[in-house]
């Protein structure tokens, strides 16, 4: 492939800044068309982002001969069906995370990729961001010695639409659409990055419960996990605390020190060793998916390899299935 001409299926909020504009900013890449079931919203998106074409049918976009790669940015319940349709049309797919609702759906996507020879990529963009590359560099360079232990703590308050007399929780906490709750949406990023740094997780188990009753999905999860390398880890995720308790902290404990960083909200990386404390501040770029999209375009052009593929993307779903016993 020479010029990568993208079509977006599901031009919702995630595509407004995080991903959509990046397709036109990457060299040898362009956004040709977008699709949304609501034709008025699809047309509005196309006009605001200077996209030449829009559709209200996914099949019409997939079959557009001008498009040769497809970004699937719908909720997870549609990922498998749309990815398989696109691959059967011979078009590489870039799928929003989590890759699907569960590991079985991911496996079927990857099986179709093997059968058709059409590649799959997943939007685990932390594998490309400078902030997380710095965390990996510090670990690879053994700044804190040999890594012993990983700890994750993510505590968030409920979203406004999840509480009150007129509560209307969004699709992310409807397991039939998302596969789980906020844990599936956010922990998928965390486990994908941890495997990128430390290699495969060989064991994971946990407890997932709904304590507050605000929606159907679990709202609290605790877990233990072990990497094939022997590194151990644990984590806790709770989405029903008050805003004063909001916390997003990950710690990597080594034989000679500790690295503390945030997966979602802060730009500081703190390194503590016997020689003192050093802090690195590395803000995210304007379009957080741009660096990964650039690597995917290079991969499709035969100029490199994307760090995030269907095979790596499926792993996060598998680990979450182990933990939540889905």
VENURTA-V843702 format. One record per pair of residues at least 4 apart in sequence whose ideal C-beta (glycine too) atoms are under 6 Angstrom apart, sorted by the first residue. I is the first residue (numbers start at 1). J is the second residue. Records with the same first field share a line. If there is no record, write none. Layout:
I = J  J
This chain:
1 = 300  301
3 = 28
4 = 29  69  297  300
5 = 30  32  66  67  68
6 = 23  31  69  71
7 = 32  33  61  67  70
8 = 15  34  71  73
9 = 35  58  61  72  82
10 = 73  74
11 = 15  34  36  45
14 = 18  73
15 = 19  20  73
18 = 288  289
19 = 289
21 = 287
22 = 287  289  290  293
23 = 29  31
24 = 30  31
26 = 293  294  297
28 = 297
29 = 297
31 = 51
32 = 66  67
33 = 53  61  64
34 = 42  45  46  51  54
35 = 55  58  61
36 = 41  42
37 = 56
39 = 56
42 = 54  56
43 = 54
45 = 49
46 = 51  54
55 = 60  61
58 = 82
62 = 85  86  89
68 = 91
69 = 91  92
70 = 86  91  93
71 = 94
72 = 79  82  93  95
73 = 96
74 = 78
75 = 171  177
76 = 98  100  101  178  179
77 = 177
78 = 82
79 = 83  95  100
80 = 100  105  108  109
83 = 93  95  109
84 = 112
86 = 91  93
87 = 112  116  118
92 = 118  119
93 = 120
94 = 121
95 = 99  122
96 = 123
97 = 122  123  124  188
98 = 184  188  317
99 = 106  122  313  314  317
100 = 105  106
101 = 105  179
102 = 179  317  321  326
103 = 317  318  321
106 = 314  317
109 = 310
110 = 310  314
112 = 116
113 = 118  120  310
120 = 310
121 = 296  306  308  309
122 = 308  313
124 = 192  308
125 = 288  289  292
126 = 132  189  193
127 = 196  307  308
128 = 291  292  295
130 = 282
131 = 282
132 = 193
134 = 269  280  282
135 = 261
136 = 140  197
138 = 143  259
139 = 197
144 = 254  256  257  259
145 = 254  255  256
146 = 255
147 = 231  252  254
148 = 253
149 = 232  253
150 = 233  252
151 = 234  251
152 = 190  235  250
153 = 236  247  249
154 = 237  248
155 = 238  241  245  247
156 = 239  246
157 = 241  242  243
158 = 162  163  214  240
161 = 168
162 = 167  169  214
163 = 167
169 = 173  215
171 = 177
172 = 178  185
173 = 181  215  217
175 = 180  217
178 = 184
179 = 184
180 = 184  217
181 = 217  218
182 = 186  239
183 = 187  221  237
184 = 320
187 = 191
188 = 316
190 = 263
191 = 316  319
192 = 316
194 = 198
195 = 315
198 = 227  231
199 = 227  228  229
200 = 228
201 = 225  227  319
202 = 226  228
203 = 226
204 = 225  319  322  323
205 = 224
206 = 221  222  223  323
207 = 222
208 = 218  221  324
209 = 218  220
210 = 218  219
211 = 219  220
212 = 219  240
219 = 239  240
220 = 238
221 = 237
222 = 236
223 = 235  323
224 = 234
225 = 233
226 = 232
227 = 231
241 = 245
248 = 262  264  265
250 = 261  263
251 = 258  260
252 = 259
253 = 258
256 = 273
257 = 272  273
258 = 272
259 = 271
260 = 270
261 = 269
262 = 266
267 = 281  282  283
268 = 279  281
269 = 280
270 = 279
271 = 278
272 = 277
284 = 288
289 = 293
295 = 306
296 = 306
298 = 303  304
299 = 304  305  306
308 = 312
320 = 324
321 = 326
